[in-house]
Amino acid sequence: MKLSLGLTPRDYQVLGGASYDADAQAYFTANTSITSATDKTAINNFYLGLKTDGIYTKMKAMYLPIWSSSASNKWNILNPVDSNAAFRLVFSTGWTQANTGIKGNGTSAYIDTFILPSSVITQNSAGLTIYCRTAATVSAKTDIGSQAASNTGRFYLQASTSSYSYPINVTTLSTVNSISSQGVNTSSRISSTTTKLYKNGVQASTQSSTSVSVNSVKMYIGALNNNGTTSTYSDKEYSLLAVHTGLTDSEAANLSSRIITLMTHFGINV
């Protein structure tokens, strides 16, 4: 009698006695900076958690830049292939890279993601998530995103206590004050009329904002790609960034919980 565990090679791989999710293993193979078995287990659990929560397939690109070099931080952990088509990162000069995250110089540093929003999201289902270690007070410092000409198709995050902007496929800004940039920041649109902002998984703001067409301008990290002109450079430190479709309240909460657990493992939770 043949015994089946209900697993396929796509679910797990067994290497040297350790079992990892196949997508996690692909990331470990690409990013040779990850050598610790305990780190691999924590990251593997993160992958499995996103899949258990039904969030993994909603993620379009995700970065975990805590490995101290651009060669190790460039990987889209959802598709760790060293190509623009796979949304690997290309860093300009001006970045500080440490085991806590990446930090721009605030004047010229940016990262090209090669992501065209129109290729990964839809008009009424989109969002962004960042894990930020910096308590920013100055507005108009872009964390991730782009916009088309004449401020149309805005899709970016600018986390700041003075004026926090989280527009998703709009012409008019969605802003809120007095919200810290530290921790997990998630923006989400799942309707044509409303955008939401979550702080560490808890809804912090809701804005009435009518959606417009998705822009086709490459997204930058640490600055805004303003239809080909780079502006609003950030000096905040990032430990995780993601581009995804729209998330529900429960999905945003679950994503935040998974990220915080991962950051806590690495000792960099704020």
Buried (B, 14 or more C-beta within 10 A) or exposed (E): EEEEEEEEEEBBBEEEEBEBBEBBBBBBEBBEBBEEEEBBBBBBBBBBBBBEBEBBEBBBBBBBBBBBEBBBBBBBBBBBEEEBEBBBBEBBEBBBBBEBBBBBBBEEBBBBBBBBBBEBBBBBBBBBBBBBBBBBEBBBBBBBBBBBEEBBBBBBBBBBBEBBBBBBBBBEBBBBEEBBBBBBBBBBBBEEEBBBBBBBBEBBBEBEBEBBEBBEBBBBBBBBBBBEEBEBBBBBBBBBBBBBBBBBBEBBBBBBBBBBBBBEBBEBBB
